[in-house]
Amino acid sequence: MLLSVAIAPVLIFLIFMFVKDRYEKEPLRLLATGVLYGFYSAVPILLIDINLMQFEVAKKIPILFSSFITSAGNEELTKLIFLYFLMFKNKELNEPVDGIVYSVFISLGFAAAENIIYIFDSRLGGMETALSRAILSVPAHGLFASSMGYYFGIYHYMQKGAFYLALAFLSPWFLHGTFNFILLLETEWYLLLFIPYVIFLWVNALVKIKSHLYLSPFKKT
């Protein structure tokens, strides 16, 4: 039961992204590879996190460090590296929105692995954790990935240069870090920040997807 709750939201968002890619569907084999890349990325991310937490600064500013370094920084940089190598000289990235598609599939592969780790943890796990992650964490990973893929599409497909590759990291890093920071504040009024922020994340992602779809060379005029 717990495993189903861990995987179901990932599958739902994957289907959502697959449907959104309306003009030229990506090969299922390559999409599955993207999910596997994301799943495997959990290993280096976890190992790096363990080492990062040994730094003294992690103990002095735990909320900021956890939000922007171990979570957002480490995760988004590692996922971008996996995305880069999946798409390196890959002819399947033949429209701007493909950057978003593959970024989302990699990120949700990671989200699946992270869900399994959390849900079956003896201290943190259980149905409550599974449900909260299904509602919050899994969609959030997909929304951060939309921003990464948007700029990666500009960098890779449009050949716009390293500045956009940097934005492919910095944009999801900031969005992810801010998301975690608001949650870790643990104040009574955090929902006043969190709910508008989640709405912003959805609007931001949908606008970016729509703008890249508009530029698709496969769109019928």
Buried (B, 14 or more C-beta within 10 A) or exposed (E): EBEEBBBBBBEBBBEEBBEBBEEBEBEEEBBEBBBBBBBBBBEEBEEBBEEBBEEEEBEEEEEBBBBBBBBBBBBBBBBBBBBBEBBEEEEBBEBBBBBBBBBBBBBBBBBBBBBBBBBBEEEEBBEEBBEEBBEBBBBBBBBBBBBBBBBBBBBBBEEBEEEBBEBBBBBBBBBBBBBBBBBBBEEEEBEEBBEEBBEEBEEBBEEBBEEBBEBBEEEEE
